[in-house]
Amino acid sequence: MLTATTLLLAGCATAGADVTIGSSAAATVPTSSPTATTVAAGDDVPVARPTHLSFPAAGIDGPVDEYTAADAQAEGGINPSTLDTISWYSGIADALPGTAATNTVYLFGHSWVQPAVFNGLADVVVGDRATVTTANGILTYAVDEVITMAKADFTSDPRVIAVVPGRLALVTCRRPDGWDPSAAAPDNRVVFLHLVDAQAQR
């Protein structure tokens, strides 16, 4: 049996001017049937929508808003509403954090020349830890990899769109040094993290 994840995706700049990720074209990568992730330590935390992201190494600490497939269709991609907004894309099946997660959770935010919520993703390194809060508990993730690619390649990159249980992907735009700040960013930066601990809501 094959399963697939589909992203409607493209790029980012100022809120409302350039989508963080998205286009009208969908990309699909088939994989083996996913199985639930395993956590080395901690409690069982049932899957639920993310409500808060904390990532000290990147200077991120804020609420998470839902971004639906309908929102992406209307906007032409995933475009968080302000420079401070963290958006969880709910248009992918089973993209929910938890110890029984069966897919990747995608969170999006802007990077720009002015202060923006995901600017600090440029500074993270392998091993840095982030926490995602849900109604059911707190999930801790560790950075595995930071990658960049041209926006045109995002929806065809198997590292991005594969079904990976228990994975967290933080997605933003990237501008090369000297790039015109008024122009759309040409690249995307993606930080991949895996689940390492979980604390149930008491």
N, C-alpha and C positions, 0 to 999 in steps of 0.2 A: 504493500500500500504506500502511496506517495501522498505527502501533504505539501502545502506551499504557503508562503507568506507573501502578501502583496502590499506594496507601499506606493502611495501616490506622492511623489516627491519632487524638489528643485533648489534653492539657495537663500542668502540673507544679507541684510544691511540695516537700515533704519526700519523700525516697525512700520508696517503698512506700505513700505516702498519696495521691499525685496524679500521674497519668501525664504524662510530658513531652509526648508527642504520641500521640494514638490514640483510637479509638473502634471500635465494632463496625461502623460504616458505612465502606464503601470509596468512594474517589473516583477517577475515571478521566478523564484528559484525553488525547484522541487528538492526535497530532502527525504531521508528516511523518517518513518513515523517518530515523532518526538516522545521522549519519556520524561517524567518529572525529574527535576534536579535533586541532588542530595547535598546536604549541608554538613560540614565537618562538626559543627557545634551549634548549640542553641535549641530553641523550642520549635515546635511545629506552628507555623503561621499560615493560615488559609489565605488563598489569593484574594486580593481586593484592589480597588483602584488606588493609585498613589495619591497622597495628599500633601506631602512635604518632601523636599530634597535638601539634605545638608552635605556639603562637600568642602570641608575646611581648607584643603590644599588649593582649591580653586576659588575660595572666597564666596562660596554659594551657600545660601541659607534662606529658603523661601518656600511659599506654598506652590502647589502644582495644580494647574487648571486643566480640565479636559479639552481636547481638540478633536472633534468628531470627523468622520469621513465627509459628512455634509459640509462642515466648515472648510475642509480642504478643497472640496469641489468648488465651493463658492469663491474661495480665495485664489484658486489656481495652484495650491500647494499648502504647505504648513508654514504659517506666518504668525507667530505669537503676537498678541495685540499691542504690547509695549516692550520697551527695552528691558524691563524688569520681569517680564512674564516667563514662567516655566510652563511649557505645554506638554501634556501627555497625550500621545496620539492613540485614540481608542478605536481607530478604524481597522485594526489588525486583530484577527481572531486570537483570543487567549493571551493577549499582551498585558498580563496582570502580574504584579510582583507577589511573591509568596514562596514558601518552601516547597510547594507542589507545582510551581510554575512550569509550564510546558512551552513557553515561547519567550522571545526577547521583549523587554519593556523599552520603549523608545520615548525619551524626553528631549524636547527641543527648546532652544533659547537663542536669543540674538547675541552676536559679538559685533562690536563696532569701535570706531575711534573715540567715541564718548563712552562713559560708563554703561555697561550692559551686563546682564546677568551671567552670561557664559564666557565673558572675556577671559576669565581665569583658567579656562580649559587649556589655554596655550602653555600653562606652566606645570601641569600635572605630570607625574612620572609613574611608572609601573610600581604597584604596591600601595599607592595612596588609596585611602578608604573613604567611601561615601555611604550615607544612610538614607533609605527611603522609608517614610512613615506611611502606614495605611491604618484603616480602622481596626485592623486585627493585630498590629504590632509594628516593630521596627526591624528592617532588614538591612544588613551591612554587606557592602560590596567592595571588592578590591580591584584596582585597575590592572588589566591584562595588557592592553595595547592602546596606542593612540595613532590613528591613521589620518591621512589627508588624501583627497582625490578631487579631480575636477567635477563640478556639479553635473556635467553631462554624463559622467561615469557612475554617479551614485546609485542609480536604480539598476545597474547591471553588475555591481560589485557583490560577489557572493559572500564576502565577509560581512557586509552590511545587512543583507536581506535574507540570509539563511535563518531557518527556524532553530534557535538555540535555547533550550530550557535554562531558566535561571540566570539569564544574561541581562545586563542593563546597558543600553546604548545612549550616550549623551551626544546630541548632534547640534552643531552650530556651523556658521560660515567662517571662512578664512580668507584674508586678504594678504597677498604677498607684500613685502616691504616696498613702500613707494607707490602702492596702488592708490588711485584716485578715490578718496573717501566718499565722494558723491556718486561713484559708479557702483553697480551691483558687484558683490563679491564673486570671484570666479570659482572658488573652491569650497569644499566642506571639510570640516574637522569632525572626527567621530572618536569618542573615548569609549572603549569597551571595558566592562567590569563584570566580575562573576560573584555570585552569592557566597559569602563565607560564614555568616552568622545570622541568627534570628532571635528576636525577643518578642514573645507573645504579649499582647495587651493584657494587663493585670486588672 
